[in-house]
Amino acid sequence: MASPFSIVRFLGNATRAILRGDARQLYFDVRNRLRRVDLEYVSVADLGLPADVAHFHSQSGGDLLRQVFARLPIPKGSVALDFGSGKGGAIISLHQFGFAEIRGVELSEPLVAVARENMRRLGLERARFFVSDAAKFRELDDVTHIYLYNPFPCPVVADVIRNIESSLAAAPRELHVVYRNALCQDLFDRSARFTPVSRFTRDRHEWRIWKSVTPGSR
Ligand SMILES: C[S@@+](CC[C@H](N)C(=O)[O-])C[C@H]1O[C@@H](n2cnc3c(N)ncnc32)[C@H](O)[C@@H]1O
């Protein structure tokens, strides 16, 4: 059963979407609520994860994420990956695009169970989830789009970047990284494997997008 807190949060979000005239966000919120999709906030303490490797769960799916990805090239056969996929909120939005698969990598096993149940309730069949520390996840060679919503502290982001760099060296390809609330953005800026594509502030967060380059070519 929905908690009073989650109902208040839902009504607040719905009211803001109505005031902004944001029908798509309202549709996202109402549809998920009607299908009993659980995208509620969970603190790091409640997740039982150590604060030095993990941030809290908060979902970022909705129309803003759709708008950002709508501007990216998504050739046939593209594969998206959300590092720190939580309950799958962002993956619900990425499922609207023509990705062959949308993967989620999440440290918390209970959150992956919720995400899988959410996909089942929505009938989303191209989503696939992995229980793993992002720092150790190296199955990246066919991934073309990576999304991060401030999921973990900078040391973990540094390990993730090293793994992406190794993957790009082994399997050179065009890869876009979209980083929302980009607190560790300097780490991507310093990488010879990425060049900045855009930066903007929306919904109180700084967003950064990079794409892969061959080292020495920029
Ligand atoms: C802010 S939430 C984002 C959820 C989802 N990406 C979205 O945008 O809807 C961050 C998620 O990252 C997960 N996380 C934190 N540290 C992680 C790590 N080291 N490896 C994998 N997932 C992690 C948390 O459990 C949480 O679910």
The ligand as a MOL file (V3000), in Angstrom:
LIG
                    3D

  0  0  0     0  0            999 V3000
M  V30 BEGIN CTAB
M  V30 COUNTS 27 29 0 0 0
M  V30 BEGIN ATOM
M  V30 1 C 20.2060 8.5370 -7.8040 0
M  V30 2 S 19.7720 6.8110 -8.0130 0 CHG=1
M  V30 3 C 19.4810 6.7610 -9.7730 0
M  V30 4 C 18.4570 5.7270 -10.2040 0
M  V30 5 C 18.2400 5.6230 -11.7030 0
M  V30 6 N 19.4910 5.6960 -12.4370 0
M  V30 7 C 17.3500 6.7220 -12.2210 0
M  V30 8 O 17.8950 7.7160 -12.7040 0
M  V30 9 O 16.1210 6.5990 -12.1280 0 CHG=-1
M  V30 10 C 21.4170 6.0870 -7.8360 0
M  V30 11 C 21.4290 4.5680 -7.7480 0
M  V30 12 O 22.7790 4.1370 -7.8160 0
M  V30 13 C 22.9160 2.9710 -7.0230 0
M  V30 14 N 24.3360 2.7900 -6.7070 0
M  V30 15 C 25.0370 3.4610 -5.7670 0
M  V30 16 N 26.3150 3.0560 -5.7480 0
M  V30 17 C 26.4470 2.1020 -6.7040 0
M  V30 18 C 27.5430 1.3280 -7.1690 0
M  V30 19 N 28.7690 1.4740 -6.6310 0
M  V30 20 N 27.3120 0.4590 -8.1740 0
M  V30 21 C 26.0670 0.3230 -8.7220 0
M  V30 22 N 24.9950 1.0360 -8.2980 0
M  V30 23 C 25.1690 1.9270 -7.3130 0
M  V30 24 C 22.0520 3.2790 -5.8080 0
M  V30 25 O 21.6980 2.0840 -5.1150 0
M  V30 26 C 20.8590 3.9900 -6.4700 0
M  V30 27 O 19.8640 3.0640 -6.7850 0
M  V30 END ATOM
M  V30 BEGIN BOND
M  V30 1 1 1 2
M  V30 2 1 2 3
M  V30 3 1 2 10
M  V30 4 1 3 4
M  V30 5 1 4 5
M  V30 6 1 5 6
M  V30 7 1 5 7
M  V30 8 2 7 8
M  V30 9 1 7 9
M  V30 10 1 10 11
M  V30 11 1 11 12
M  V30 12 1 11 26
M  V30 13 1 12 13
M  V30 14 1 13 14
M  V30 15 1 13 24
M  V30 16 1 14 15
M  V30 17 1 14 23
M  V30 18 2 15 16
M  V30 19 1 16 17
M  V30 20 1 17 18
M  V30 21 2 17 23
M  V30 22 1 18 19
M  V30 23 2 18 20
M  V30 24 1 20 21
M  V30 25 2 21 22
M  V30 26 1 22 23
M  V30 27 1 24 25
M  V30 28 1 24 26
M  V30 29 1 26 27
M  V30 END BOND
M  V30 END CTAB
M  END
